């Protein structure tokens, strides 16, 4: 068996399909005509199905109760207005809360500043007192050292 011969036979057979005709119901068709007719038929069926579904949707829209839809829309609008009012109230409450928090923070800061200033004044006073004490201590030490030296220098003090 020669592979090229078999392949050549197959190609010739496929090319021969174009010329082959099939008899259906007394009519003769080529394979290409049958495939084209099937494509046309499936397109027509698809278009009919799409038309049918569109008709169903149109029927469902026509059967809607517009009064019920309008009343539902008015309820929704009322709900939206109520939510909007509540949101405005919440916004105002949040603004007042933020204002109170800011004022509270300022008050706390002022109290801390006052306390810090008071502590600063106390520390400064204590520092001044320590400086005076150091000066007095130095003076007392100096006087004491002079007396000790005088006592040591004076032989008659025994």
C-alpha positions as CSV (number, residue, x, y, z in Angstrom):
1,X,0.0,0.0,0.0
2,X,1.3,3.3,-1.0
3,X,0.4,6.1,1.3
4,X,0.5,8.8,-1.4
5,X,-1.8,6.7,-3.6
6,X,-4.3,6.4,-0.8
7,X,-4.1,10.1,0.0
8,X,-4.5,10.9,-3.6
9,X,-7.6,8.7,-3.8
10,X,-9.1,10.4,-0.8
11,X,-8.4,13.9,-2.2
12,X,-10.0,12.9,-5.4
13,X,-13.0,11.5,-3.6
14,X,-13.5,14.7,-1.6
15,X,-13.2,16.8,-4.7
16,X,-15.7,14.6,-6.3
17,X,-18.3,15.4,-3.6
18,X,-18.9,18.8,-5.2
19,X,-20.2,17.1,-8.3
20,X,-22.2,14.4,-6.5
21,X,-25.9,14.9,-6.2
22,X,-28.4,13.4,-3.8
23,X,-32.0,12.7,-4.6
24,X,-34.6,13.8,-2.0
25,X,-38.3,13.5,-2.7
26,X,-37.7,13.5,-6.4
27,X,-35.4,16.5,-6.4
28,X,-31.6,16.4,-6.9
29,X,-29.4,18.4,-4.6
30,X,-25.6,18.8,-4.1
31,X,-24.1,18.7,-0.6
32,X,-23.4,22.4,-0.7
33,X,-27.1,23.1,-1.5
34,X,-28.2,21.0,1.4
35,X,-25.8,22.7,3.9
36,X,-27.0,26.1,2.6
37,X,-30.7,25.1,2.9
38,X,-30.0,23.9,6.5
39,X,-28.3,27.2,7.4
40,X,-31.2,29.1,5.9
41,X,-33.8,27.0,7.7
42,X,-32.0,27.3,11.1
43,X,-31.8,31.1,10.6
44,X,-35.5,31.3,9.9
45,X,-36.3,29.1,13.0
46,X,-34.0,31.2,15.2
47,X,-35.7,34.4,14.0
48,X,-39.1,32.9,14.7
49,X,-38.0,31.9,18.2
50,X,-36.7,35.4,18.9
51,X,-39.9,36.9,17.6
52,X,-41.9,34.6,19.9
53,X,-39.8,35.6,23.0
54,X,-40.2,39.3,22.1
55,X,-44.0,38.7,21.8
56,X,-44.0,37.1,25.3
57,X,-42.1,40.0,26.8
58,X,-44.4,42.5,25.1
59,X,-47.5,40.6,26.5
60,X,-46.0,40.6,30.0
61,X,-45.4,44.4,29.7
62,X,-49.0,44.9,28.5
63,X,-50.4,43.0,31.4
64,X,-48.6,45.2,34.0
65,X,-50.9,47.0,36.4
66,X,-49.7,50.6,36.0
67,X,-51.6,51.8,39.1
68,X,-49.8,49.3,41.3
69,X,-46.5,50.4,39.8
70,X,-47.4,54.1,40.4
71,X,-48.4,53.4,44.0
72,X,-45.2,51.5,44.6
73,X,-43.1,54.3,43.1
74,X,-44.9,56.8,45.3
75,X,-44.1,54.6,48.4
76,X,-40.5,54.4,47.2
77,X,-40.4,58.2,46.8
78,X,-41.8,58.7,50.3
79,X,-39.2,56.3,51.7
80,X,-36.4,58.1,49.9
81,X,-37.6,61.5,51.3
82,X,-37.8,60.0,54.8
83,X,-34.3,58.6,54.5
84,X,-33.1,61.9,53.2
85,X,-34.6,63.7,56.2
86,X,-33.1,61.2,58.6
87,X,-29.7,61.6,56.9
88,X,-29.9,65.4,57.3
89,X,-30.8,65.0,61.0
90,X,-27.8,62.6,61.4
91,X,-25.6,65.1,59.6
92,X,-26.7,67.9,61.9
93,X,-26.2,65.7,65.0
94,X,-22.7,64.7,63.8
95,X,-21.8,68.4,63.3
96,X,-22.9,69.3,66.8
97,X,-21.1,66.3,68.2
98,X,-17.9,67.3,66.4
99,X,-18.3,70.8,67.6
100,X,-18.7,69.6,71.2
101,X,-15.7,67.4,70.8
102,X,-13.6,70.2,69.4
103,X,-14.7,72.5,72.2
104,X,-14.0,69.8,74.8
105,X,-10.5,69.3,73.2
106,X,-9.9,73.1,73.4
107,X,-11.0,73.2,77.0
108,X,-8.8,70.2,77.9
109,X,-5.9,71.9,76.2
110,X,-6.5,75.2,78.1
111,X,-6.7,73.3,81.4
112,X,-3.4,71.5,80.6
113,X,-1.8,74.7,79.6
114,X,-2.9,76.3,82.9
115,X,-1.6,73.3,84.9
116,X,1.7,73.3,83.0
117,X,2.1,77.0,83.7
118,X,1.3,76.4,87.4
119,X,3.9,73.6,87.5
120,X,6.4,75.8,85.7
121,X,5.9,78.6,88.3
122,X,6.3,76.1,91.1
123,X,9.5,74.7,89.6
124,X,10.9,78.2,89.0
125,X,10.1,79.1,92.7
126,X,11.7,75.9,93.9
127,X,14.7,76.6,91.7
128,X,15.1,80.1,93.1
129,X,14.8,78.8,96.7
130,X,17.5,76.2,95.9
131,X,19.7,78.9,94.5
132,X,19.3,81.1,97.6
133,X,19.9,78.0,99.8
134,X,23.1,77.2,97.9
135,X,24.3,80.9,98.3
136,X,23.5,80.8,102.0
137,X,25.2,77.4,102.4
138,X,28.3,78.7,100.6
139,X,28.4,81.8,102.8
140,X,27.9,79.7,106.0
141,X,30.6,77.3,104.8
142,X,33.0,80.2,104.2
143,X,32.3,81.7,107.6
144,X,32.8,78.3,109.3
145,X,36.0,77.8,107.4
146,X,37.3,81.2,108.5
147,X,36.4,80.5,112.1
148,X,38.2,77.1,111.9
149,X,41.2,78.8,110.4
150,X,41.2,81.5,113.0
151,X,40.9,78.9,115.7
152,X,43.8,77.0,114.3
153,X,45.9,80.1,113.8
154,X,45.3,81.4,117.3
155,X,47.5,79.4,119.8
156,X,45.8,80.9,122.8
157,X,42.5,79.6,122.1
158,X,43.2,76.3,123.9
